[in-house]
Amino acid sequence: MTAPNGIPGDNAVFAQLAIDFDEAASPREDIAFLDGLLEAGVICSDRSLKERFLRRGNQTASEFLFADLKTSIRELDPEMDPESADFRTAAILLAAAYFVGPHVGRLVQFTGYSMKFVADIAQRMRACGLWSDEGVRIDHWWDGDRITGTFWADLLVAEGLVYVERSKDGEELYIPFDPKSKNPS
């Protein structure tokens, strides 16, 4: 299964490279380490992504992959404003799923988005059981090689507009928050 633009649908290569590097000596070393991990992942990825990466010019692996990820979002929703909170939230969800895992520090480094913005998304996704220390649940995003509406439902979770509740039989229900009280409707 392949996501748009050759992002590996099973994210196995990048998941194997998602090593905790919070103990690096400096932020500059963190970024260099993250970039090295991402470059190794690209080299092990599908041919199309690897070929585009080799033609990237002066971009780092992080910059290349983030640009590719944003292209994928524009393919999913050509009307979405790249400066909007929706777009940035989609970028966080895809970056967590396919490149750096559900780790706030790595997501901030990869995307350049603010710590508060990323941390708020992470808290909501973890509270609903969609993110954990083990990874990001994306199995429900895909029907074969097509992304489903549950990706967009998860985006609403990340934005704090809905939450996930599980029924007794394990079915996940997406329930809107009351916009005035932020309590379930």
C-alpha positions as CSV (number, residue, x, y, z in Angstrom):
1,M,0.0,0.0,0.0
2,T,1.4,3.4,-0.9
3,A,0.3,6.8,0.2
4,P,0.4,9.8,-2.2
5,N,3.8,10.6,-3.7
6,G,5.4,7.3,-2.7
7,I,5.2,7.7,1.1
8,P,5.4,4.1,2.3
9,G,1.9,3.1,3.4
10,D,3.1,0.6,5.9
11,N,5.7,3.1,7.2
12,A,8.0,0.2,8.3
13,V,11.2,1.8,7.1
14,F,10.6,5.1,8.9
15,A,9.2,3.4,12.0
16,Q,12.4,1.3,12.3
17,L,14.4,4.6,12.2
18,A,12.3,6.4,14.8
19,I,14.9,6.1,17.5
20,D,14.6,8.4,20.5
21,F,17.2,11.1,20.2
22,D,16.1,13.5,22.9
23,E,19.5,13.1,24.7
24,A,21.6,14.6,21.9
25,A,24.0,17.3,23.0
26,S,22.3,20.2,21.2
27,P,19.3,21.1,19.0
28,R,21.7,21.3,16.0
29,E,22.8,17.7,16.6
30,D,19.2,16.7,17.0
31,I,18.3,18.1,13.7
32,A,21.4,16.6,12.0
33,F,20.6,13.2,13.5
34,L,16.9,13.4,12.5
35,D,18.0,14.3,9.0
36,G,20.4,11.4,8.8
37,L,17.7,9.0,9.9
38,L,15.2,10.4,7.4
39,E,17.8,10.2,4.6
40,A,18.5,6.5,5.4
41,G,14.7,5.9,5.3
42,V,14.4,7.5,1.9
43,I,17.3,5.5,0.5
44,C,15.5,2.3,1.6
45,S,12.1,3.5,0.3
46,D,10.4,2.9,-3.0
47,R,12.2,3.7,-6.3
48,S,10.0,6.8,-7.1
49,L,10.7,8.5,-3.8
50,K,14.4,7.7,-3.9
51,E,14.7,9.0,-7.5
52,R,13.0,12.3,-6.6
53,F,15.2,12.5,-3.5
54,L,18.4,12.1,-5.5
55,R,17.3,15.1,-7.7
56,R,16.5,17.3,-4.7
57,G,19.3,19.8,-5.0
58,N,20.3,21.5,-1.8
59,Q,17.4,20.3,0.3
60,T,18.0,18.3,3.4
61,A,16.2,15.0,3.8
62,S,13.8,16.7,6.2
63,E,13.1,19.6,3.9
64,F,12.6,17.2,0.9
65,L,10.2,15.0,2.8
66,F,8.3,17.9,4.3
67,A,7.8,19.4,0.9
68,D,6.7,16.0,-0.5
69,L,4.3,15.6,2.4
70,K,2.8,19.1,1.7
71,T,2.4,18.1,-2.0
72,S,0.5,15.0,-0.9
73,I,-1.9,17.1,1.2
74,R,-2.5,19.4,-1.7
75,E,-3.3,16.3,-3.8
76,L,-5.8,15.1,-1.1
77,D,-7.5,18.5,-0.9
78,P,-6.5,21.0,-3.6
79,E,-8.7,23.6,-2.0
80,M,-7.0,23.6,1.4
81,D,-5.0,26.7,2.1
82,P,-1.4,25.7,2.9
83,E,-1.3,28.4,5.6
84,S,-4.4,27.2,7.3
85,A,-4.5,25.4,10.6
86,D,-6.3,22.5,8.8
87,F,-3.3,22.1,6.5
88,R,-0.8,22.3,9.3
89,T,-2.8,19.7,11.3
90,A,-2.8,17.3,8.3
91,A,0.9,17.8,8.0
92,I,1.4,16.9,11.7
93,L,-0.8,13.8,11.3
94,L,1.1,12.6,8.2
95,A,4.5,13.4,9.6
96,A,3.7,11.5,12.8
97,A,2.4,8.5,10.8
98,Y,5.1,8.2,8.2
99,F,8.3,10.0,9.3
100,V,9.0,10.8,12.9
101,G,6.4,9.1,15.0
102,P,4.1,10.7,17.6
103,H,6.9,12.6,19.3
104,V,6.3,16.3,19.9
105,G,10.0,17.3,19.8
106,R,10.6,15.5,16.5
107,L,7.4,16.8,15.0
108,V,8.4,20.4,15.9
109,Q,11.9,19.9,14.3
110,F,10.5,18.2,11.2
111,T,7.7,20.7,10.5
112,G,8.9,23.9,12.1
113,Y,5.5,24.4,13.7
114,S,5.2,25.7,17.3
115,M,5.6,23.5,20.3
116,K,2.2,24.5,21.6
117,F,0.5,23.7,18.3
118,V,2.1,20.3,18.0
119,A,1.7,19.5,21.7
120,D,-2.0,20.3,21.7
121,I,-2.5,18.0,18.7
122,A,-0.5,15.2,20.4
123,Q,-2.5,15.5,23.6
124,R,-5.8,15.2,21.8
125,M,-4.6,12.2,19.6
126,R,-3.3,10.4,22.7
127,A,-6.4,11.1,24.7
128,C,-8.5,9.4,22.0
129,G,-6.1,6.4,21.7
130,L,-5.0,7.3,18.2
131,W,-1.4,7.9,19.2
132,S,0.6,6.1,21.8
133,D,4.2,5.5,22.7
134,E,4.2,2.6,20.3
135,G,3.1,4.7,17.3
136,V,0.3,6.1,15.3
137,R,-2.8,4.2,14.3
138,I,-3.4,4.6,10.6
139,D,-4.9,1.3,9.6
140,H,-8.4,2.9,9.5
141,W,-7.2,5.6,7.1
142,W,-6.8,3.3,4.2
143,D,-9.0,1.2,1.9
144,G,-6.5,-0.6,-0.3
145,D,-4.4,2.2,-1.7
146,R,-7.0,4.9,-1.2
147,I,-7.3,7.2,1.8
148,T,-10.6,7.2,3.5
149,G,-12.7,9.8,5.3
150,T,-11.4,8.6,8.6
151,F,-8.2,10.5,8.0
152,W,-10.3,13.7,7.9
153,A,-12.2,12.5,11.0
154,D,-8.8,12.1,12.8
155,L,-7.9,15.6,11.6
156,L,-11.1,16.8,13.4
157,V,-9.9,14.9,16.6
158,A,-6.5,16.6,16.3
159,E,-8.2,20.0,16.0
160,G,-10.3,19.3,19.1
161,L,-13.7,19.3,17.3
162,V,-14.5,15.7,17.9
163,Y,-13.4,12.9,20.2
164,V,-13.3,9.1,19.8
165,E,-15.4,6.9,22.1
166,R,-15.4,3.1,21.9
167,S,-18.6,1.2,22.1
168,K,-18.8,-2.1,24.2
169,D,-18.1,-4.1,21.0
170,G,-15.0,-2.0,20.2
171,E,-16.5,0.2,17.5
172,E,-15.0,3.6,17.3
173,L,-17.5,6.5,17.4
174,Y,-16.5,10.0,16.4
175,I,-18.5,12.4,18.6
176,P,-18.5,16.1,18.2
177,F,-17.7,18.4,21.1
178,D,-20.3,21.1,21.9
179,P,-18.5,24.2,20.4
180,K,-19.6,26.4,23.3
181,S,-18.7,24.2,26.3
182,K,-16.1,21.8,24.6
183,N,-18.1,19.0,26.2
184,P,-19.6,16.1,24.3
185,S,-22.8,17.1,22.4
